[in-house]
Amino acid sequence: GNDPESAAQDLATANSLGADSTAADELKVKIVSAMLSQAEGHLKAGDYAQGFARYGLLSQLDPSAADNLIRLIKWEFLTDDDISTISSEALSSMPPETVSKIPSVSNSIGMVLRWIPPGTGEVTLTQPFYLGAYEVTQRQYAKVMGNNPSKFNSPSNPVEQVTWHDAVEFCRKLSELPKEKAAGRVYRLPTEVEWEHACRAGTTTKYSFGDDESQLGEYAWCKENSDGKTHPVGQKKSNPWKIYDMLGNVSEFFDRERESNDIDKWKGGGYIGQDPRCGQPGGVDTQLRGAYWVSYVGFRVALSPSE
């Protein structure tokens, strides 16, 4: 067929012929060829809605053809509206090198936020979002809040000695800056699920770089290499989605909206941690809320594409 609907009907016909049917195989080859040709034309013309309608079908029929197809996208021209036309299934199947090509958001205080695709894990994320490529620095925090509470005073280091409430207030004030308000951006802390999804970056290994703990020092500032202090953000290797310092340097507060209790929590081992693996949570006593801070916890911000 010349459109995804009729092609899907052809696919159903092919499937009804049986897995061992020569006629079914021939029909599927024809569908792949037609969809690939049409999708290439649409994507090259910048018609992402039509292009990705065919990409979704191709990803079912021939994953390698779909992966080749997706590389045709002119990512530097992709907008949030374009992204919204792509199905969650297509987005979540993107290889890491494709995800990392989607343009980042740069804001008025020098933050860079990377696009994070939806995905399936312990909890399914159905919508993409943006996450800070780096932990909030002391320079950025001071620009918004007018002070720097950090123990390890250095503009490019992550801010620390902040409370969960401080982090939430930073997001609120950042959203109220004139240029951010004009752009319609509303910042927030990532949820626990979003944080872990971004940290794993589509991987299933112990760390996003694999299972070999001996490589940890290449990706994280931890007890063994930090000299007992924080370091400028972005000095270590990133994960596959170009997010830095998800492991080590400082642990990070997340939004507790999914929590059944009222305890501040954070993820990602800090500079004092021996094993800052993804998904390692920490917690503080409820009675200390609002006044509790430590020198190994900071945060990064999140942003939804529609905001």
Disulfide bonds with the S-S distance in Angstrom:
none
